[in-house]
């Protein structure tokens, strides 16, 4: 019977996690150039509108999760037509999402008094982002490292096009949007071709699956609401404040979010695919160790280098530097929640033979986990909106209270999710790895502080940025050497990595 045959794609947990994280590190390096081009070539108002456009696109991309969630679970369990059914639903969603996007564009024009056609120019960004989310959702349970491969292509092309369009052709915000849209299109084509050769994409359509997914829409709908609220923070803050200035500050603060969230996103696709196939505590432990390895250095670097990072955008944003470590703390908590939530969702088997009992689903953690995360975000907004109104007019303080509210809403869930994950997939918390990462990060922070890197200001990019790069290089060496000396697991990981490299070298 279909639905009980687990699809056995070869999921390489360590390999895919490392590939995805290296891709993320590459993205960070390349993004420096991209951010410098965009932030320094756009005015503060244009840069604020840039953030609003991305926030709107992020909000309207969220509903794709209504079917991606079930597609991943059903396809992994032997429903071949699940991928085609989800793909057709994704294309169909383009129509209503476009109409809502245009209505929001009119709304933003009335609030800000300008920018309508710039927002309209961001419509292809929404459509491509919707399709990209679906394609990457399939890749996550079939070949998770595709996320990393696609990342290398997208980020390289995005920087190249941004330089041509913004610096050489001086097209401003228009060029910034076109650069991202073109790069995203190429990334989608590449990933789609790979998945097609693996027969993971098709146009097979099943009404029965659609009816099942619609009947149980409430589970992913909770996740859609989460994504809507999380991704829409900047747009909603602009509505409450009536200004794009606090959004520009939030853009700077959220520079630390993506690298930290992507540390968990590098880990969770392979972990989810593995646990859908078989519950093994060792997979969770490996994922946590890899996550700690990546996150510790990133968190301490953003905390210590907040001033240089803020000035890297533009020296005008130096006053917003405290937002960077605040967002980094929020992103770290949220990343841990992602790892534990992924473990829980992968372990729940109430839908393994299809959606048969809604009562059982509602009683399960499939429903409880996203409900709790949504409640945390609602609490955050419940705190943020009145506090923003209380300090209205102080744009930096408006941005600050919004971030603090996010931290308050997410922190209490961490201990509960950890306990549930351990009960469903028994595993040990890597306390030794945590201690090793903490000690290594402490030495890195001491270096930043004593070397003066914490007070570095990037006034002229080509003059000052190389010094920041030098400090980062030294810090990375300190971190890796200390980790190697204090962690037997890390030494074993390095040994296996070198063996793989030597094996490939001998074959070539």
N, C-alpha and C positions, 0 to 999 in steps of 0.2 A: 504493500500500500504506500502511495506517495505521501511524503510528509514525515516518514519515519526513517528514510534513507538520508543519512548525513552526507553531504557532498564533501569529498575528501580532496580538496585542493591542498597542495603542499604549502603550509604556512610556516615561514622561517621567522620566528619571533625576534631573535637577536638581530639577524641580518636586516629585516625590514625596518625594525626600530632604529638601528644605527643609520641605515640609508636615509630614512625620513628625517632623522635628526641632523645628519650632515647637510642634507638639503636645506633644513631650516637655518643652520649656521651660515650656509652660503647665502640664503635669502637675507639674513641679517647684514652680512657684509655688503651685498649688492644694494640692499635697501638704503644703506647709508648714502650712496650716490643718488639713488632715486629721490630720497627724502630731501637731500640738499637741493637737488634741481627743482623739485616742486615747491618746497617751503620757502626757498630763497627767491624764486622767480615769481611767486604769487604774492599778492597783497594779503594782509591779515584777513580782510573780508572775503577774498576769494578762497583762501585756505580754509576759512570757516565753512564756506559753502561747499567746498570739496568734502569736508567731513560730513555735512548734512546729506549730500548725495549718496555717500557710501552708507550712511546710517539708514536711509530710506530703502536702498537696495537690499541691505541686510535684513531689514524687517520683512520685506515682501518676499524674500527668498525662503524665509522660515517655513511656510506651509508645505514645501516640498517634503519635509520630514513626515508628513501625514502618510505618505506611501513609501518613502525610502526606508523607514523603520521596518515595515512589514516585508518589503522586498528583500532586505538583507536576511531576515530570519527565515522567510519561506524559501528563498533561493538556496540558502545554505543547507536546507533540509530536504532538497530534492524536487522542488517545484520549478521545473525548467522555464515555464512561461512567465514566471514572476518578473524577470528582468525586462521582457518586452512589454508587459502590462504596465510596469512602472514608467518605462520610457515614453509610452504613448500618453499616459497621464501627465507627464512632465511637459510635453509639447502642448497639450491642451491647456495647461495652467498659464501658458504665456498670455493668453487672451485676457482673462480677468485681472491678472497681475499688472498688465500694461495699462488697463483702464484705471485701476486704483492708483498706479504710479502717477499718471497724468493729473488726476484729481489732487493728489498731494502736491504736485508741482505748482498747481494754481494756488493752493493753500499757502505754500511757502512764499510765493510771489506777493501775496497779500500781507503776510507777516513782515517780510524783510523789505519789500518794496522794490526788489530787483532779482535777477537771476533765473527767471522762468526758462529761458531757452538753454541755459547751461544745465538746468535740471533735466530738461527734455533730452538733451544730448547724452545724459546718463542712462536713458532707457535701455540701450543695448547692453550696458553693464548689468542691469537687472536680469535681462533675458539670458545672457551668457552665464551669469552667476547661478541662475536656477538650473540650467543644464549641467554646468560644471559640478554642482553639488550632487546631482543625481549620478553622474558618471563616476565621481570619486566615491560615492556610496557603494556602488557595485565593486569598484576596485578594492575597497577596504576589506571585503570578505573573500575576494578571489586572489588578489596579488597586492597586498598592502604596500609593498615598496614602490608601486606605480605612483603613489602620492609624491614620493621623493623624486623619482625620475621626471615627472611632470613639473615639479617645483623648479628643478634646474633649468628647464626650457623656458618656463613662464617668466621667472625672475630675470634671466639673462636678456630675453627679448624685451621685457618691460623697460629695463634700464636703457637699452640701446635705442628704442623708439622714443623714450622720454627725452633723451639727449638730442636726437634729430629734430623732434617736433617742438620742444620747448626752448632749447638753447639755440639751435641753429635756425629754425624757422620762426621762432618767437611767437608761438601760437597760444601761450598761456594756459589757462584752465581747459580750453578746448583740446589742446595737445595732450595734456595730462590724462584726460578721460579717454581719448583715442588710443593712446599708448597702452593703457591697461586693457581696453576692450580687444585690441588686435592681438596682444600677447595671450590673453585668456582664450581667444578663439583658436590659436595655434595649439595651445595646451590641450584643449578639448579634442581637437582632431587627432593629436598624437595618442592620447589615452584611449579614445574610442577605437582606433585602429588596433591597438594591442588587445583590448578586450574582445574585439570581434574575432581576431585570430584564435583566441582562447574559447570562442563560442559562448562567451558570457553575456553578449548583447544580442538581442533578437527583436523581431517585431511581432512575436507570438502574443496574442491577447486573450485573457481569460476573464469573462464576466463574473464567474464564480469567485475568483480571487478579489475582484473589485468589490463585490458584495460583502465578502468577509472583512476586507480592510475597512470598508465604510462602516460596517456594523461595530467595529472595534476602534473607530477613529479617535475615541476619547483618550487612548493611551498616548499616541504620538501627538495629539492635539495639545496635551499638557506641555510636551517638549517644544512645540511650535510657539506656544505662548511664552515659554522661557526664552527662546531665541528672539522672539519679537521684542520682549522687554529688554533683554540684554543688548541686542544689536541696535535697538532704537533709542538707547540712552541719550545719545547726542542730539537726535532729532527732537526728542521729548523735552530735553533741557532747553533747546532753542525755542520751543513753543512756550515754555513757562517763563523764560527770561525775555523773550522777544528780541534776542540779540544773537549774532553769530560769534561774538568775542569769546564767551566762555567755552564755545565749541572748539575754537582754535586752541585754547588752553588744554581742553580735554584731549585733543589730537596729540598734543605733546605728552601728556600724562600717559595716554594709552600706547605710547611707543614701547613701554615695557610689557604690555599685556600679550601681544602676539608671540614673542619668543618664548614666554613662559607657558602659555596655553599650547603652543605647538610642541613643547616638550612632552606634554601629556598626549597630544594628538599624534605624535610620532609613535607613541607606545600603544594607545588604545585600539587602533584598527586591527593589528595582529593579535592582540590579547582577546578581543571580542571574537574574531574568527576562530581562534584556538579553543576558547571556552564553549562556543557553540558546538564544536566537534566533540570536546571532552573536557570535563572539569578536572583540572590539575592545579593544585596549590603551587607547584613549582613554577608554573607559567606566571602566576600573579607575583610571586617573589622576584622573578627575573624582571618583570615589568617595573615593579617598584624600585628595584636597584638601579635600573637604567634611568628611570625618571629622576631619582635622587641625584644620580651622576650628572645629568644634564641641568637640572634645576638649580642646584646649590650655587654653582658658579654664576649662572645668569642672574639669580636673585641678588646675590651680594654685589655683583658688578653694577646693576642698575641702582641699587641703594647707595653705593659709594660714588658712582659717576653721574649722579642725577644732574649736576650743574653742567658738565661737559655735554651730556646728551641733550639737555634742553637748549643749550646754545648752539648745538649742531643743527637743530632746526633753523634757528635764527636767534641772534643775541637778544632780540626783542622779547623772546619767550623765557629768558633766564629767570624771571620772577616766578615762573610756574614750576620750578624744578622739584619742589616737594611733592607734586602730583605723581611724579615718576615712581618713587619708592612706595607710595600709597597704592598705586595701581598694581605694582609688582607684588605686594602682599596679597591683595585681592586675587590676582591671577594665580598665585601659588595655591591658595586655599581652593580656588575653583578647579585647578588642575588635579589636586588630590581627589576632590569630589568626582571628577571625570573618570579617574582610574577606578575608584571603588564602585561608581555607578555602572561602569562598563562591565566589571566583574559580576555584579548583581544581575544585570540584564542578560548577560550571556549564560548565566547559570540557571535562570528560571526556565522551566520546561513546560509550563502550563499550555502553551500553544504548539507543542511539538507535532501534534497530529492535525493541526489546523485550529481555527477558532471555533470551539464547540460550546464553551460555557462562559458567558460574560460575568457571571457571578464569581467564578473562580479567578478570572483575570483581575477583576476589581479587588479581590482579596489578596492578590499576589503582589510581589514587589515590582512587577511590570508597571503597575498603576501607582503604587505608593511612592516609589522613588521620584518620578517626575512631579508628582503632586507636591511633595515636600520641597523640592527645588523651586517650584513655582511659588509656593508660599513664602520662601525666603526672599525671592525677588519682589513680591508684592509688599513685604515688610520694608524692603529697601526703598521702594518708590514711596511708600507711605511715610517714610522718614524724610526722604530727599525733597519732595515737592514742597511741603510746608517750610522746611528749613531754607530752601532756595528763595521762597517768597519772603522769608524773614530777613534775609541778607541781600535782597534784590538791589542791584545797582553796583555791588562789588563783584565784578565778573570772576575774579580769581577765587574768591570765597564761594561763589555759586558752584564753580567746578569742583572745589575741594569737598564741600558737603555732599555732593552727588557721589563722589568716590567713597567717602567714609560710610555713607548709607549702604553701599554695595558690600563693604566689608562686614558690617553688622548683620546683614541679611544672610550671608553665606557661612559665617564661622560656626554657628551652633550645629550645623548638619554634619560636620566632619566626623565627630566621634561616633555618631549613630550609623553613618554609612560604613565606617570601618568595621563596626561590630557585626552588621548584617553581612558584609562581604566575607568576613571570616567564618560566619556560621554556614554560609552556602558553599563556599570553596575554602576549606580549612587551609590556612597558610600562616607562616610566621612573619611578623613584621621585621624588616631588615635593620634592627637597631644598630648593629655594628657598622653597617654601611652609612647609616644616618650620622653616627659619631664621626666616622672617617670624613664624610662630606662636610660636616660642621667644622671640624678642625682644619681641613684644607681651605674652606671658605674663609675662616678666621685669619689664616695667614695671608690670603689674598687681600682681605680688607686692610690688614696692617700695611701691606705693600702700597696699596692705593693711598692710604693716609700719609705714610711717611715720605712717599715720593712726590707728594703735592698734586697727584692726579685728580684728587677730589675737587680742587679749586680751579682746574683748567677751564678756560673759556675759549670756545672756538669762534673767534672773530673773523679771521680769514681762513677759509676752509683749507686751501692748499698749503698754507703756512702752519696752521695749528693742528689739523686733523692727523697728520703723520705722527705727531707726538702722542696723541691719544691712542693711535694704533700700536705704537711701541709699548705703551703701558699695558694695553690689553694683551699683547703678545707675551710680555714678561709674566703677567698674572696667570695666563693660561699655562705657561711652563711651570710656574709654582704650584698651581692646582694639580696638574697631571702628575708631577713628580711626587707631591705629598700624598696624593691618592694611591699611587703605585706603592709607596713605602708603607702605607697604613691599611691597605685593603687587599687581602688575599684574593677576593673575588675579582677585583679590578686587574690584578696581576694575571689571573687566569684568562680574563677576557682579552687582554693585550696579547698574551701568548697565542691564543686561538686565532686572533686576528692576523698576527704575523704568519702563522702556519698557513692560513688561507691565502695570504698574499704570495708567499713562497710557492705554494702549490700552483696558483694561477701563473706565476712567472715561469715555472718549470714547464708548464703546458704550452706556453707561448714560445 
